[in-house]
Amino acid sequence: MKKNLLLGFMVVFCALSLSQTAMAQCVQGPDGKYVSLNGGDCINTIVTAVPFLRIVSDARSGAMGDVGIAISPDANAIHFNASKLVFSEEEGAIAASYSPWLQALGLNDVYLAYLTGYKKLDENQAITAGLRYFSLGNIQYTDVNGENLNEGRPNEFEVAVGYSRRLAENFSAGITGKFIYSNLAAGQQLEGGEVIEAGLAGAADISFTYQNEIDLGATDSDLTVGLAISNIGSKITYTKSLDRDFLPANLGLGAAWTLNLDEYNTLTFATDINKLLVPSPCLGGAAECDLDNNQKTDYKEQSSIAAAFQSFGDAPNGFEEEMRELMFSFGMEYWYDQQFAVRAGYFSEHATKGGRKFLTVGVGLKYNIFGLNFSYLVPTTNQRNPLDNTLRFSLLFDFNEFDQ
């Protein structure tokens, strides 16, 4: 499907200018806090490059409100928390996921595909790998006068390799390395003549998992807690400019409580809390946002590591705004005889930080070596989501069945 160059450039650069739009719509009140022009809360969405790294493509987690840090490990664990793979009951598995993107707009060539797998080396070690590919479809590029130039197929991908190890009976750690490639409009020229290039970056994830049994008398249960710091790495640029943009570094904390009701019935309740380790956009003028007077916003000049630490206390409106940057996921999963699953979940993000709120539902089937998961996203606000009313699916292939 052809799309105008202006749309293509919006995909590439619009996200990078959202913070400036937010600044123009906010003013400083008598108490020193920033408010919108109508006196309400000031919208101050955190902006990053390559946001596809944070998209949940796994249909199992996608059906549970995007939780995934502490739920039972499977082949998609590398996206959320690689460290939990050493607690897997299976020796290895692979998974393939497909998520249509912007399907509600009639686009059929924009999608996210994800291929992952893992193998336990022994009871204390596991390795994992994943390939994430995001296609933005076919775009007809035009010049500033609207004249057709050439066509392109912008795309992005991530290659990840991870290792996890049990450090104690109930505690494990994992590390994942990533190579990121983002080709949104390579070869095209900006109005000033600067040539757009493909963006390249490297990143790493660090994760930890604690798992233990909880005695409830007649009912056995397991509690899992996970911590994951993801996408910590270099910044990325699409031109030869020295200005670089942040990756979507993230801190996630998750917990899952699984009740083994009887021989056939299992029920899990899970929750994740996530926060981007990226600076909050500055809402003031040059006097507040460019202290060194070099015509560059100070927060954009920070290194990735410095920005991650400062992201806990840099919100223009203080602690109240910092708390608004938390994203919450809640999910539940019911299994019958480990062959049929029903799932539901809810995701919530504050209105001033993106405003995403949605319900999710899904089912899972497992038979012999194959597993199949489906999820469906139901919007609950007027805030549009690229996955609104979209059916996603994941296919899993379990190596463990060959040994039976």
N, C-alpha and C positions, 0 to 999 in steps of 0.2 A: 504494500500500500504506500502511495507516495505522500509525502508530507512536505510542507513548505520549509525553506531554509530557516525562516524566522522561528518556526517551531523547533527545528533542530538546534538552533543557537539558544533558544529558551531552555531546552533540555540541558545544554552544556553549561550555560552561564547564569541562568535565572536564579538558581539556588545560591550562587555566590553573591547576588545583590539583594537577597531578601532582607538581610540584616540592615542594609541601608534604607530599605523601604520602611522597616519597623522604626528606625530612628526618626524618619520624617513624620511619623504619625504619633510620636510621643513627646511630651513636654514635661518639664520638671515642676512639680507642685511646690507649695509653700513649705511642706515638710521635708523637701529634698528628694522625695521619691518621684519616679517617672509614672505618668498616667497618660492614657490616650486623650485625644482632643475632646472627647465627650465626657472625660472624667473617669472612665472605667479603667479596668486593668490594661496595662500596656503589653501588646503582643511583642514577644522577643524570642522568636524561634531560633534555636541553635542550628547553624548551618555547617554542613561538612561536604567534602567531595565524596565520590564513589559510595553513595548511600546504599547501593545494591548489596554491599557487604553485610548489612544488618537485616536484609529481607529474610524472613523465615519461610523456607521453601518446603520443609518437611511437613507432609500432610498430617502426621500424628500431632506434632506440636501446634500446627496451624489450626487443628480442631480443638485445642485446649487453651485458647487465648494467647498463643505464642510462648507458653512456658516450655522450658527444656533444660534448664541448668541442672536440676536434681531428679528428674524423672528417670526411670530405669534405662540403662544404656542400650543403644542400638547403633546401627551403622551411621546415623546422622549426628552422633554425639560430638563430632569434631566441630560442628558449627557453634554449639553451646558450651561444651565442657568436655574436653578430651580425657581428663583425668579419671572420669567415672568408668571408662572402658575396662579397667582392670577388675571391676566388680561384675562384669558381664558373665552370665552363665553359659553363653555360647562362645565357641572358640574363634569365630569370625563370621562376618557377613558383609554384603554389599547392598547398596540402596540406590535407586534412581528416582528423582522427583521432577515433576513438571508443574509449573505455575503460569497460567496465562496472565498477561499483564494488560491492564486497561481494556479488558474485554467488553466492559459496559459501553465503551465508545466505538465498538465495532472493529477494533484492531485485532487482526489475527496473526500478525508476524512479530509481535512484541511478547517476549516470554522469558522466564527464568528456568534454566535447567540445572540440575545438581546431581552429581555422581559421587558417592562416597563409599568407603569400605574400611574395615579394620581387621586385624589378626592379633590374637593373644599369643605372645611368645612363650609364656608360662603363666603360673598363677600370679606373678608379681609384675608382669610387663605386658604392654600392648603397643602396637603401632597402628597408625591410621593415616588415611590420605583422602583428599577431596578435590573435585574440580567443579567450580561454579561458573556458569556461563549465562550472561544476560544479553539478549538480543533486543535492540531498539527498532528493529524493522528496517524498511527501505525508505530513505529520505531523498527527496528532490531538492538539491541545493540551488539557491538563487542568489543573485547579487543584491545590493542595496536598492536597486531599482525594480526588483522583482523579476528580472530576466533569468531564465533557466541556465544553470551551469551544468553540473554533472550530478549523478546519483551516487549515493553512498549507503553503506549498511553499518551504522555505528554499533559497537558491541563492547562489552567488558567481560573480563574473566579473572578468576582467582584460582591459583593452584596452592594447595595447603598440604603439609605433611606434619604429623604429630607423633609424639611419644609420651606414654604415661607409665607411671611406676607406683607400686604400692610402697609407702614409706612405713606403715604400721598395719596392724591387722585390719583396722577400720578407717584408715586414712591414706589418701593417694594424692599425687600431683601430676600435672601434665604440662607439656609445652608444645606449641604449634608454630611453625614458620610458614609465612605466606609470601607469594609473589603476586602482585596486582597489576593488571594491564587494563587501561581504559582508553578506548579509541572512540571518541564521540563525534569528532569532525576533522580528523587528521587530513592535512593537505589543503584545507580551506583557509581563506584569508579573512582577517578582521578588517573593519573599515579603515583602520590606520595602516594596513598592509602587513601586519604581523601574522605569521603563518601559524595555524593551530597544529599541534603535534599530539601524538598519543601520550597519555600520562602513564608513568611507571612508578611503582612504589614497593617497598617491602615492609612487612609487619610481623608481629608475633603475638600469640595468646599465651597466657599463663593461667592455669586453673587448679583448683583443689576440691577434693570431695571427702566428706566424712559420712560413713554409713554405719548404722547400728540397729539392732533389734530392740523393740520395746515390748515388754511383757504386759499384756492386758488381760491376763487370766485365761479365759477360754479362747480368746482371739489373738493370733500372732500378728505382729505388725512390724514394719521397718520404717525407720526415719533416715532420710538422706538430706544432707545439706551441702550445697555447692557454692563456690566462689570462682568467678571467671573474670579476668581482665583481658579484653580482646582488642585487636587492631592497634596495638601500640607500635608505632614505627615511623617511617619517614613521612614527610609531607609530599604533596603531589602538585604538579603544574601541567598545563596544556599548552604553554608557550615558552619562549626562552626567557620570559620575565623572571626576576628573582622572587617575585611574590608567589608563595606556595600556599596551598590550602590543606586543612587538616583532614586526616582520615577519621572515620567514625569510631574513634576509640571509645570503649565502653567498660563500665564496671557493673557486673551483675551478681546478685545474690539470690539463690533459690533454695527452696525446701520442698520436699515431697514426703507425704505420709501414706504408706500403703498398708491397707488392712486386708489380711488373708482371712476372709470371713469363714470359709470352709474349703473343702477340697476343690471345689469348682468355681467359687466366686471370689473375685479380688476387686477392691475399690481403692483408688488413689486420689488424694487431694494434693494439689501442687500450687505453688505461687512463685513468681519471679519479680524482683525489683531491679530495674536497670537505670543507670545514669550515664549519659555521655560524658566522657573525660575530655571535653572540648570547651574552649572559652565561651562564655556568654557574650554576645555582641554588646559593644559599648553603645549607650544611648545618648551620651552627651555630645557636645560640639568638639572642635579641635582642641580646646583648652583642656578637656577631660580625656579625650581619646587619643591625642597625639602629643604626648608630653615632651617628646624630643624634637618636635617641629620638623619632621622629615617627610611630611605629606603622606605618611602611612599610618594606618590605625595600629596602635601599639599591640593590641591583643593578637593581631594576625602575625606579628613578628616573633612571637614566642616560639620556642622549640616545642616539639610534641611532648617531651617529658615534662618540661616546665609547665606547659599548658594543662597537662593531666593533673598535676598537683594543685595548681591554682584554680582549677575548675570547681573546687569545693567551696570557694569563697569569693568569686569574682562577679557574681550577679549584681547588676546595678541597683536592684531594690533589696539587696541583702539576703538574710537567711530565709525570709518568706519566699523569695523568688527561687532560691536554691532548692527548696523543698518542692516547688512546682516542676522542677526538672526531672523528678522521679517518674518513671513509667512503671505501671503495675499490670501484671498478668495473673489471672486466676484460672485454674483448670481442674477438671476431674475426669477420671477414666475408669470405666467398669469393664472387667474382663470376665467372660464365662468360659471356663475350662481352657483358658489361654488360646482360644480359637476365634472368639467373637468379641469385639470391643465396641463400646459406645462412649463417645467423648463430647464434652462441652466446655466452653471457656469464655472469658471476658477480658478485654484489654482496655486500659484507660490511660490517657495522657492529658495533662492540663490544657485548657483551651488556649492559654498564652504561649504554649510550647509545642504546638502542632495540632492539638485538639482531636487526635484520633481516639475514637471510642467505638468498639464493635463487639458483637457476640460471634462466637464460632461454634460449630457443631461438626460432628464427623463420626465415621465408623471405621472399624478395622477388621480384617479377616486374616486368619493364618491357617494354612493347610500344608502339612509336610514341609518342604523346603521354601515355600513361597509365603509372603505376607503382602497384603494390599491395604493401603490406608487412603481414605477420602476425607476431605474437609471442605467446609462451606462457610464463607464469611458473610455475616448479616450486619449492615451498617445500622447504627442506632442514633446518628445525628445527621445533620445536613453537610457535615464535612466529608467530602468525597474521598474514597480510598481506592487506589488502583485495583484492589482485589474485591471490590464490592460485588456481591452476588456471583462469586466465581467459585467453581469447583476445582480443587487441586487434588492431585493424587501422588502417592509414592509407592514404589514396588520394592520389596525387600527379598533378598535371597540369603537363606541361612545355611552356612557351611556345616553347622553342627549336626544337621539331620543325616549327613552322609555317614556319620560314625555310628548310627543306630542300626 
